[in-house]
Amino acid sequence: MPKGKHGPQIKDGALYDKLREEGASEEKAARIANARAAGTLDHRSTHLEDRTKDDLEDEAKTIGIDGRSEMDKDELIDAIRDH
């Protein structure tokens, strides 16, 4: 299916497209994208403080936080929570 043409059943189209480009199956990409959109996607840790700085930077990148590479761990946590 062409990028962005996945239909209304996919709740986070950008994440779905990214996962498909990375090689995820349609089913897996749809489950992950919809879980993220619903807020039910399990992270390696549910508490931001327990995640690594690299994980936090990846999360910040995914949600589009600018200046993340200059932030320390606490600043990343605040930025993710405020997004």
N, C-alpha and C positions, 0 to 999 in steps of 0.2 A: 504494500500500500504506500502511496506517495507520502512524503513527510508532511505532517500536519493534517492528513486526511484520514484519521482513524475513527472518527465518529464521536457522538456524544457519550458513549459508554466509557470512554477514557477521560478521567477527571483531571489529570495533569499531563497534557499533551507534550510539553517540552521534555519532561522527565521520560515519558514513554519513548519519544523519538531518540533521546540520548541512549537509553538502554538498548533499544533495537540496533542503533549504530554500533554499540559495543558488543553485539552478538547475542543478546538475550532473546529468547523465544517471544512470540507475540503474547502468549499466555502469561509468562513470567513478567514481562515488561508491564502488561496491563495490571496484574496484581500489585506490583510494587508501586506503580504510578497512582493507582486508586487508593492504596493504603496510605501513601504519603499525603494525598489530597484530603483524606478523611482524618488524618492525624493519628492513625493507628499503626504506622510503620515502626517496628521495634528497632531501636538503635542498639549498638553493642552495650550501651549504658543508657539508662533513662535519665540520669542526672548529668547535666552538661559538665559539672565539675569533675566527674569521673572519666571523661573522655580525654584523649590526648589532644595536644595543640594541633597536630596534623589533622585529626578528625574534625576538630572545630573549624580549621581553615577550609577543609573540603565542604563542610556544611555551609559556611559563610559564602563560599564560591557558588554553591548550588542555588542559594537563595538571593544571590546578587549583591552582597555587601561590599562596597568599595573600601579600599584602604586596609583590607584584611591582612595583607602581608606585613604591614607595619604594626599590627596590634599584638599585644601580649595575650596570654590565655584569658585573663580576667576581662580584658576589653572585648575579646571575641565572644565570650559568654554573654556579656551585656548587649553586644550588638545583635547576636542571634535572638536573644529574648525580646529585644525591642523591635525586631523586624516584623 
